[in-house]
Amino acid sequence: MSAKEKVQVFIELLTDNDAFATEEEIKTYITNACKIITDSSKIEDVELFYDLKNVDLFLGLDAVEIIKDEHITPSMNLWGVLDGLDNWRDNKKQQEECVYMLWDLENHKCTRVNDTSLAEITERMILGSEIKYLLLNIEAIAIKRHFMPIFRDCRNMLNDKRFWRRIESEQIGGLPKFIYIDFVKDIDSLKKWMEENILKRIFKLNPKHGENGVGNWVEASLLLCNRREAQALLNAAIYDKKTRNYYNYDQTHKKYIIFEDENTSENTYHGYHLDSETDVPNTIRKKFEQIKQVHK
């Protein structure tokens, strides 16, 4: 996986109305979901996506409705962590003409999953790109395998010449197709998947920024920590699409640190601390504020 490749992670929430017996259970679920999403947002080799329809279905559950009268509801916290993420429906790829089926080996049945994140991931994988895809399955889909086998077919369009011309122009290739979607259930399994599937970021000390707050060149910003600490901060840094830099907040020195891509095949980055928070993009600062609120 190259340094510029990304992992798009699609969040899926539980929508079974019979899943929660008490108010406490739904509150616990939302709290855990918020923590998983927030912790996932810190691993910025990934882009997190939510499904507005899935969120609406979850918030419409009877158990969630019961707690809506509280002053600060868990559902408000959920929207708080989703704020700033993309709703994949704003750039929907799956085709209305096609059928997407989840194959359940244990029960020997297929379940239609059109207009869901599974169908969306399937179509994006078929279209092809350097991006990898992953489902963040927060107790939403019960399956004993370590992946979701999706069968995609367009049988109803076999005799439609317009459809076939569009298929050829989009380079979708032969039909039907089986797609295998990896999924994770929590932050630990997400971190493990990322470690196994992405190229690690490597911190490389740049002499002009010094180390441990000393040795920098004149007018060059300081690296206040050592290279080992910088590597740890880089591992958990957040990526900003606009500047194409990684950022983290150094709790020890109470300053933000920036990591700049050196554009090497080894995926190396050099870094230094920033004197002013205004040098950090607003979107990045907002994400760190959300993280602080969740962990209070």
CORFEN-V865058 format. One record per run of one state. SS is the DSSP state (@ for helix, = for strand, . for the rest). FROM is the first residue (numbers start at 1). LEN is the number of residues. If there is no record, write none. Layout:
# CORFEN-V865058
ss=SS from=FROM len=LEN
ss=SS from=FROM len=LEN
This chain:
# CORFEN-V865058
ss=. from=1 len=6
ss== from=7 len=7
ss=. from=14 len=9
ss=@ from=23 len=19
ss=. from=42 len=4
ss== from=46 len=5
ss=. from=51 len=1
ss=@ from=52 len=8
ss=. from=60 len=2
ss=@ from=62 len=8
ss=. from=70 len=4
ss=@ from=74 len=9
ss=. from=83 len=3
ss== from=86 len=2
ss=@ from=88 len=4
ss=. from=92 len=7
ss== from=99 len=6
ss=. from=105 len=4
ss== from=109 len=4
ss=. from=113 len=4
ss=@ from=117 len=11
ss=. from=128 len=4
ss== from=132 len=7
ss=. from=139 len=8
ss== from=147 len=7
ss=. from=154 len=1
ss=@ from=155 len=3
ss=. from=158 len=3
ss=@ from=161 len=9
ss=. from=170 len=7
ss== from=177 len=8
ss=. from=185 len=2
ss=@ from=187 len=11
ss=. from=198 len=4
ss== from=202 len=2
ss=. from=204 len=3
ss=@ from=207 len=3
ss=. from=210 len=1
ss== from=211 len=1
ss=. from=212 len=2
ss== from=214 len=1
ss=. from=215 len=12
ss=@ from=227 len=9
ss=. from=236 len=2
ss== from=238 len=3
ss=. from=241 len=4
ss== from=245 len=6
ss=. from=251 len=4
ss== from=255 len=7
ss=. from=262 len=6
ss== from=268 len=6
ss=. from=274 len=3
ss=@ from=277 len=3
ss=. from=280 len=2
ss=@ from=282 len=13
ss=. from=295 len=2
